[in-house]
Amino acid sequence: MPEAVLCAALLEKIREQIERTNHLIELVAAAQLGWAPGPGAWTVGQLLDHLLECMAGFCAVLAAAEPQRLAHFLAMRELPVSPPGEAAAKIAIYGAHIEEGFALLTDADLARRLPTVFVPQGELLLTLLLGNLEHLINHKHQLFTYLKQMGVPVATPDLYRFRA
């Protein structure tokens, strides 16, 4: 199989963001699930549900890239959203599926176009994966901000994995 250096680098960044998101989720107390920063804003519980949906987005893109070999990813749509105490288990399931999907990719695959609902002529696989990464990072930061507003002592290391 051709080398997949770029795929490996992208997967490592996705792993990092999932790990940091999971870390922030673990800081949420069950009593905080109903908290929201203001009227009309998502509650913490709604945000946690959406963070899991962000991770499911990677699985959807990977299933579109390899529809035959990853057809079983479609069952991921049936996973019920769960409270934060169960989020780690759900994140582990998404993570395992993301790993499985990336194991099938080569760097050349990143330049393949996949049709989407918004762009029928197709978007690059890389663009779709980066879009999902951006989506996850934005909502991870939203959770970080919520935690700060609730008085949870979080800081920059809670957001990023620093390299030695």
C-alpha positions in Angstrom: 0.0 0.0 0.0 1.4 3.5 -0.8 2.7 5.6 2.0 0.1 7.6 3.9 2.3 10.3 5.7 -0.3 13.0 5.3 -3.1 10.7 6.4 -1.1 9.8 9.5 -0.5 13.5 10.3 -4.1 14.4 9.9 -5.3 11.4 11.9 -2.9 12.3 14.7 -4.4 15.8 14.9 -7.9 14.4 14.9 -6.9 12.0 17.8 -5.5 15.0 19.7 -8.7 17.0 19.3 -10.8 14.0 20.3 -8.6 13.4 23.4 -8.8 17.1 24.5 -12.5 17.2 23.9 -13.0 14.0 26.0 -10.9 15.6 28.7 -13.1 18.7 28.7 -16.2 16.6 28.8 -14.9 14.8 31.9 -14.8 18.1 33.7 -18.5 18.6 33.3 -20.5 17.7 36.5 -23.9 16.1 36.0 -25.5 19.0 37.8 -24.2 21.4 35.0 -25.9 19.7 32.1 -28.8 22.1 32.1 -26.6 25.2 32.4 -26.6 27.7 29.4 -24.7 31.0 29.1 -28.0 32.8 28.3 -31.4 32.6 26.8 -31.6 30.7 23.5 -28.1 29.3 23.9 -27.4 25.6 23.9 -27.3 23.9 27.3 -24.1 22.1 28.3 -26.0 18.8 27.7 -27.0 19.9 24.1 -23.4 21.0 23.4 -22.1 17.6 24.6 -24.6 15.8 22.3 -23.4 18.0 19.4 -19.7 17.3 20.2 -20.5 13.6 19.7 -22.3 14.4 16.5 -19.1 16.2 15.4 -17.1 13.0 15.9 -19.8 11.1 14.0 -19.2 13.5 11.1 -15.7 12.0 10.5 -17.3 8.5 10.3 -19.8 9.8 7.7 -17.0 11.2 5.5 -15.0 8.1 5.8 -18.0 5.9 5.0 -18.6 8.1 1.9 -14.9 7.6 0.9 -15.1 3.8 1.2 -18.8 3.0 0.9 -18.3 -0.8 0.4 -15.6 -1.5 3.0 -17.1 0.9 5.6 -20.8 0.2 5.0 -21.1 -0.9 8.6 -20.3 2.8 9.6 -24.0 3.6 8.7 -25.0 1.8 12.0 -23.2 4.7 13.8 -26.2 6.8 13.0 -28.3 4.6 15.3 -26.0 5.3 18.4 -28.2 7.1 20.9 -26.9 10.3 22.4 -25.9 9.7 26.0 -25.1 11.7 29.2 -21.5 12.7 29.9 -20.9 9.7 32.1 -21.3 7.6 29.0 -19.6 10.0 26.6 -16.1 8.4 27.0 -17.5 5.0 25.8 -19.2 6.6 22.8 -16.0 8.6 22.0 -14.0 5.4 22.1 -16.4 3.9 19.6 -16.2 6.9 17.2 -12.4 6.9 17.7 -12.1 3.2 16.8 -14.2 3.7 13.6 -12.1 6.8 12.6 -8.9 4.7 13.0 -10.5 1.9 10.9 -11.4 4.4 8.2 -8.0 6.0 8.1 -6.3 2.6 7.8 -7.9 2.3 4.4 -6.7 5.7 3.1 -3.6 6.7 1.2 -2.4 10.2 0.7 -3.6 10.1 -2.9 -7.2 9.5 -1.6 -7.2 12.9 0.1 -7.4 14.4 -3.4 -10.4 12.4 -4.4 -13.7 14.3 -4.8 -16.8 13.1 -3.0 -20.2 14.4 -3.8 -22.0 16.1 -0.9 -25.5 17.4 -0.3 -24.1 21.0 -0.6 -21.6 20.3 -3.5 -23.0 17.6 -5.8 -19.9 17.9 -8.1 -17.8 16.9 -5.1 -15.4 18.2 -2.5 -11.9 16.9 -1.9 -11.8 14.3 0.8 -9.1 16.4 2.6 -11.5 19.4 2.6 -14.3 17.4 4.1 -12.0 15.9 6.8 -10.6 19.4 7.6 -14.1 20.8 7.7 -15.1 18.2 10.3 -11.9 18.9 12.3 -12.7 22.6 12.3 -16.2 21.9 13.4 -15.0 19.7 16.3 -12.4 22.3 17.3 -14.9 25.2 17.3 -17.3 23.3 19.6 -14.5 22.0 21.8 -13.6 25.7 22.4 -17.3 26.5 23.0 -17.3 23.8 25.8 -14.0 25.3 27.2 -15.7 28.7 27.3 -18.8 27.3 29.0 -16.6 25.6 31.6 -14.8 28.9 32.3 -18.1 30.7 32.7 -19.3 28.1 35.1 -16.1 28.6 37.2 -14.4 25.4 36.3 -10.6 26.0 36.5 -9.5 25.4 32.9 -6.5 26.8 31.0 -4.7 26.5 27.7 -3.3 23.0 28.4 -6.9 21.8 28.6 -7.4 22.8 25.0 -4.0 21.8 23.4 -1.6 19.0 23.6 1.8 20.7 23.8 4.6 18.9 21.9 8.0 18.4 23.6 
